[in-house]
Amino acid sequence: MARAAAATKQKKKPADFKRPKRKVGRRAAPAANVTSVGITSRRINLLEQSLLQDKAHAAQLTHRRQALPELLQQVGHYNGHVRQKALQGLRELAGQETAANLRANASVLLERFLPTLLDEEAVDALRAIDALVDEAPELLREDAGREALARLLENFRDLICAAQTQGIRMMNSYDLLLGEEPKSGKKAVNGHKSQKTSQKGKQMKAKKPKAPSGALALRLAALKVLHKLLKSVSTEHRDGSSAGVGSARSTSAPMTKTLLLYPEPQLIASGMFSTAPTTTSAGVKATASWQVKVRALLPALLELWLECLEGSVDTLSDGHVEHMMYIVECTAIVVSANTDLLTATSTSNGGDDEFFVAALKLREELLAPESFPMLPSASESLAAASESLGVLSRWHDMNAALAKLACEYLRVPSLLCGLGKEVSPSESLEKRIQEYVVLTLAKYTVTTELRAVAKPQQMELGRRSLFALISVLKQLPTEWAAGDQMDGVLTNLAAFFDLAAEPSTSAAKKSEQKVLARTRFDALGAADQLSFVALVYHVPRYPVSLLRALASCCKSPRICSEGKSFLVDILFQRREALDLAHFVSFLVSTALAPVNPEEQQQRQQLELVNHVCRTFVAMNLGNSLPKILAPTLAKAQAREGLSPVELHTLVMLYRTCVISSSSCNEELQHQRSDIPVEMERELVGLSAKVLVEYSASSSPQKVSEQVVSREQERLLSEACVSTLALSEVNIFASFLDELLLPQQPLALGRRLRVLQALVRTTDLVGAFRRHQNHVTQLLHKLEQQYTGEDDVAKIVRQLRGDLELLAVGQLTEDSSVSMN
């Protein structure tokens, strides 16, 4: 009975959880493992926050108080937004004035941000990269290290080629622009298919060419960084080399301008790329240089060129043309850096060398007859666009880059031969460069699009055409300077600068007169005149016709004064290519140009004459300059009715002759200068005439309504006094005799007052002390001749008192009398 009861009794199952018994009106009890959320705090400080870090000694900080190490760490962050903000912070640091910290860590900085070019998650970061690329020339200095920069070039090669494995190709924009029907759609069935394709073609016509996307966009971004890198290195070396050349040519005169818009062309030279030891992965030291690293770029540049050139030239967008120009310029730098290697390779085993073959393939692709000069086809739509915007457009920069690359290839004759292809003489590279240079400059005088003043866009085309011509002239071989082709270029250039040629007045050539009025050099603005004057520096030689044309520009009042002085500086820098007689004639004609009655024009003319005088002194002609200028100055002084500006010009030229003749005898003070006797006589007469006529103390009746202002009179008198002080030994005694010649009492009184003012002039104190006996004798003669003239006797007594004070050194500046 008991066993049966025990067997029938069921065991209790364990409960999963105990259900709480909740009573109405009471709060539920919290669980044992609950996290309290009732913590309150003013702020929670994390280790990553920059506020906790001590950045008092940081060289640069962003507006978010981030330093360079923190930004470099965030560049490799897993979050795309963090990477983008890090790039923007680097851009902010690069734009600050104190960017020395970035330049000191340029190698680490560039190696960190270059992999972000392949960042697919944060494509928007390319904007920050593009802005950072603009600061690359400031970051790339020699302190970055040759090894680091060599590794950067190797990384660029990998970056440009990395996207090729993804199989992403650019969209062919040729069909999008022209709206051509596909070949499969030409056969229409009952007209339905043709109608459908025509509607599709209209839609495609309305679409604009898309920008490069995918891998091509990333490769183009890497190409832009590569272009900045190579350009900055080549520019830095060119500035250093041109500084040495400029120091040899420049003058010691402190006021002479020597800065040119375009210095001597010299890209990367072999001397700069000295081998730098690097350590390989095996621990073995190997020699790596810029030359070795940049050679690996040519195959990648060739592939990128072929990918950009898909389709027709007419369908290329502005972005494609810009990056294709980068490819051409990078190729030119690489070829220029390895000119010696290419020349040596061609003589040994040129066909087996990969770099030589790559350079040859690039020459065939980039400088093919259909590629250089690169111009769009003459279709109706392009012709209509050409009439409105001008024939010369964005292709100027591309053709200029191609022409410079062609000049680099001309220096390596072995690269001019094709890979088993025969080239006709008319399509040879030399012939095409010649035609490009001549036709580019011929457009300056033949067409009106380059000189049109009414349309700023056409003036911009003319400026770009000018820069293209300058770029080509900088790279032409030296043997082309004496060729017949250059004669045509110089003839067109002389016709453009010649302002003395008057257009014909016949009615048949009325349209031609309008063209000349718009194509003359004086029709340009002041800024454009400076740009076009820079072309003169790059001309290989200067015929007489060109110098006459340039002299007409310096004589014209329509040319800005800065352009005239800039032209004088350019010819002075290129004086080795000029005939000395022609250059002196140019300077004299510039100084003795007709003077405009306007006061501002007169002031600018005097500044130009002063600049010409400094140039004469810098030429170091010595005693030859007075002998050369003596007949010309005597002829100019013999004219009647000379204005004060013309007299001032003559005084400055005479003073220049005295300085030039006495510059070789600087050690021997107070020695007689070797100037002609005729010039001494002319200078004495001119000095006496100027001081008597334009001294304010001798002519108190002068008023402000006269043509010459009092300021010009003061400057003229000061120039004459300084000339007397410089030529004291030569003409001072003769000047005193000329000044105190027997005259009427009234005229003699005026001359004595001029002498009194000169005695009290500080610059002539030493001269009067040394000639005191001579002055005393002249005054004694005047007293005997004019015994009954009280005014003359009074001034003579004052002069004797001044001379006595001058002898004992008590005539100070306080008692001096102003000349004006």
Secondary structure, DSSP 8 states (H G I E B T S, - for coil): -HHHHHHH-------SS------TT------TT--------S----TT-TTSS--TT-S---TT---HHHHHHHHT-SSHHHHHHHHHHHHHHHHSS--HHHHHTHHHHHHHHGGGGG-SS-TTHHHHHHHHHTTHHHH--GGG-HHHHHHHHHHHHHHHHHGGGGT------HHHHH----GGGSS-STTHHHHHHHHHHHHHHHS------THHHHHHHHHHHHHHHHHHHHHHHHHHHHHHHHHHHS-S-TTS----SS-------TTT---EEEE-TTS-EEEE-HHHHHHTHHHHHHHHHHHHT-S-GGG--HHHHHHHHHHHHHHHHHHHHTHHHHHHHHHS-TTT-HHHHHHHHHHHHHTSTTTSS------HHHHHHHHHH-S-STHHHHHHHHHHHHHHHHT-GGGGS-SS----GGGSHHHHHHHHHHHHHHHHHH-STTT-SS-HHHHHHHHHHHHHHHHHHHHS-GGGTTSHHHHHHHHHHHHHH--S------GGGHHHHHHHHHHSGGGS-HHHHHHHHGGGGG-S---HHHHHHHHHHHH-TTS-HHHHHHHHHHHHHTGGGS-HHHHHHHHHHHHT----SSHHHHHHHHHHHHHHHHHHHHTT-TTHHHHHHHHHHHHHHTSSS--HHHHHHHHHHHHHHHHHHHGGGSSSTT------HHHHHHHHHHHHHHHHHS-TTT-TT--TTSSS-HHHHHHHHHHHHHHHHHTHHHHHHHHHHHHT----HHHHHHHHHHHHHHHT-GGGHHHHHHTHHHHHHHHHHHHHH-TT-HHHHHHHHHHHHHHHHHHHT---GGG-----
